[in-house]
């Protein structure tokens, strides 16, 4: 589940990159994340709510 701020961030990215739908944008962001080597491993002891698309 995404909150309104997270959906806005995804929709803004989608429109900036001219993707046809929110679903296409989410799939592309997931694809990019899965192939990225830039990030540290995620914490294994974090709660689901701690993983956010946007900073509060």
C-alpha positions as CSV (number, residue, x, y, z in Angstrom):
1,X,0.0,0.0,0.0
2,X,1.3,3.4,-0.9
3,X,0.2,6.7,0.7
4,X,-0.8,9.8,-1.3
5,X,2.6,11.3,-1.1
6,X,4.2,8.2,-2.5
7,X,1.6,7.9,-5.3
8,X,2.3,11.6,-6.2
9,X,6.0,10.9,-6.4
10,X,5.4,7.9,-8.7
11,X,2.9,9.8,-10.8
12,X,5.3,12.8,-11.1
13,X,8.1,10.5,-12.2
14,X,5.7,8.8,-14.6
15,X,4.7,12.0,-16.3
16,X,8.3,13.3,-16.5
17,X,9.3,10.1,-18.2
18,X,6.2,9.9,-20.4
19,X,5.2,6.4,-19.3
20,X,1.6,5.3,-20.4
21,X,0.3,4.3,-16.9
22,X,1.1,4.2,-13.2
23,X,1.5,0.4,-13.5
24,X,4.1,0.8,-16.2
25,X,5.9,3.3,-14.1
26,X,5.9,1.0,-11.1
27,X,7.2,-1.9,-13.2
28,X,9.9,0.2,-14.6
29,X,11.0,1.5,-11.2
30,X,11.1,-2.0,-9.9
31,X,13.1,-3.2,-12.9
32,X,15.6,-0.4,-12.4
33,X,15.9,-1.2,-8.7
34,X,16.4,-4.9,-9.2
35,X,19.3,-4.3,-11.7
36,X,20.9,-1.5,-9.7
37,X,24.2,-2.2,-7.9
38,X,24.3,1.3,-6.2
39,X,22.4,0.5,-3.0
40,X,23.3,-1.3,0.2
41,X,21.4,-4.4,1.2
42,X,18.1,-3.6,2.9
43,X,17.8,-4.1,6.6
44,X,16.3,-7.5,7.5
45,X,14.9,-6.4,10.8
46,X,12.9,-3.3,9.6
47,X,9.1,-3.2,9.7
48,X,7.2,-2.9,6.5
49,X,6.2,0.7,7.2
50,X,9.9,1.7,7.4
51,X,10.4,1.2,3.6
52,X,9.2,4.4,2.0
53,X,9.2,5.8,-1.5
54,X,9.4,9.4,-0.1
55,X,11.1,11.0,2.9
56,X,8.9,12.5,5.5
